[in-house]
């Protein structure tokens, strides 16, 4: 005869305890993973800002003999073809960004990249000689020099 008293498998209570332990571990781990994605987006944004600043400097240096006019609006008639807004747009696009809008006034310029981040650029002077800082509205400052 066979012995049917032998226990096979896990009891309901044992399964509930295992599920409770797994739920507690996942509750502890998920916030950490969420923070990692936020940190990585900030790192990518800062890397992009550094690349834009370096590209701006390279483009500006290659056209060093081009004089800027006082008008910074790239769309206005009579503006120089190479004002800081044009350089800034070229620098952002050279780094894979898609520029929605660029405007420069005095020593400050703004651009919106393809991800919707609005960045403010502070130039060293009104002629846009170099970029002093870039500030992302979502991720903070990056000092260029």
C-alpha positions in Angstrom: 0.0 0.0 0.0 1.0 3.5 -0.7 1.4 6.1 2.1 -0.8 9.1 1.3 0.1 10.9 4.4 3.4 12.2 2.8 3.3 15.9 2.3 3.9 17.1 -1.2 4.5 20.8 -2.2 4.3 23.9 0.0 1.5 25.0 2.3 -0.5 28.1 1.6 1.1 29.8 4.6 4.6 29.2 3.3 3.7 30.7 -0.1 2.2 33.8 1.5 5.4 34.3 3.6 7.6 34.0 0.5 5.4 36.5 -1.4 5.5 38.9 1.6 9.3 38.8 1.7 9.5 39.4 -2.1 7.1 42.3 -1.8 9.2 43.9 1.0 12.4 43.5 -1.0 10.9 45.0 -4.1 9.5 47.9 -2.1 13.0 48.7 -0.8 14.7 48.3 -4.2 12.4 50.2 -6.6 13.0 53.7 -5.2 16.7 53.2 -5.6 16.3 52.3 -9.3 14.1 55.3 -9.8 16.8 57.5 -8.5 19.4 55.9 -10.8 17.4 56.9 -13.9 17.0 60.4 -12.6 20.8 60.7 -12.0 21.5 59.2 -15.4 19.3 61.8 -17.2 21.1 64.6 -15.3 24.5 63.2 -16.3 23.5 63.0 -19.9 22.2 66.6 -19.8 25.4 67.9 -18.2 27.5 65.9 -20.8 25.4 67.5 -23.6 25.9 71.0 -22.1 29.7 70.4 -22.0 29.6 69.2 -25.6 27.6 72.3 -26.7 30.1 74.6 -24.9 33.1 72.9 -26.6 31.4 72.9 -30.0 30.5 76.6 -29.6 34.2 77.4 -28.8 35.4 75.3 -31.8 32.9 76.9 -34.2 33.6 80.4 -32.8 37.3 79.9 -33.1 37.1 78.6 -36.7 35.2 81.8 -37.6 37.2 84.1 -35.4 37.7 86.6 -38.2 33.9 87.0 -38.6 32.6 90.1 -36.7 29.3 90.0 -34.9 26.7 92.7 -35.4 24.8 94.1 -32.4 21.5 92.4 -33.3 21.3 88.9 -32.0 18.0 87.8 -33.6 18.9 85.2 -36.2 15.7 85.7 -38.1 15.7 89.5 -38.3 16.7 91.0 -41.7 20.0 92.7 -41.6 21.5 90.5 -38.9 24.9 89.0 -39.5 24.8 85.5 -40.7 27.2 84.6 -37.9 25.8 86.1 -34.7 25.9 84.2 -31.4 22.5 82.7 -32.0 23.7 81.0 -35.2 26.8 79.7 -33.5 24.7 78.4 -30.6 22.3 76.7 -32.9 25.1 75.1 -34.9 26.8 73.9 -31.6 23.6 72.3 -30.4 22.8 70.6 -33.7 26.4 69.4 -34.1 25.9 67.5 -30.8 22.8 65.7 -32.1 20.3 68.1 -30.5 17.2 69.4 -32.4 16.8 73.0 -31.6 13.3 74.2 -31.3 14.2 77.8 -30.7 17.3 80.0 -30.1 17.3 83.5 -28.9 20.2 85.7 -27.7 20.0 89.1 -26.0 22.9 90.9 -24.5 25.1 88.3 -22.7 22.3 85.7 -22.3 20.9 83.2 -24.7 18.4 80.3 -24.5 17.8 77.2 -26.5 15.4 74.3 -26.2 16.8 71.0 -27.2 15.0 68.0 -28.7 14.1 66.6 -25.3 12.2 69.7 -24.3 14.9 70.9 -21.9 15.3 74.7 -21.9 18.9 75.8 -21.3 20.1 79.3 -20.6 23.6 80.3 -21.8 25.6 83.1 -20.3 28.3 84.5 -22.6 31.5 86.1 -21.4 30.5 89.3 -23.2 27.9 90.7 -25.5 29.7 89.7 -28.6 29.4 86.0 -27.6 33.2 85.4 -27.5 32.8 82.4 -25.2 30.3 80.6 -23.1 30.6 81.2 -19.4 27.8 79.0 -18.0 24.9 76.9 -19.3 21.9 76.3 -17.0 19.3 73.7 -17.7 15.9 74.5 -16.3 15.5 70.9 -15.1 19.0 69.8 -14.2 20.9 72.8 -13.0 24.2 74.7 -13.8 27.3 73.7 -15.7 30.3 76.0 -15.7 31.9 76.1 -19.1 35.3 77.5 -18.2 
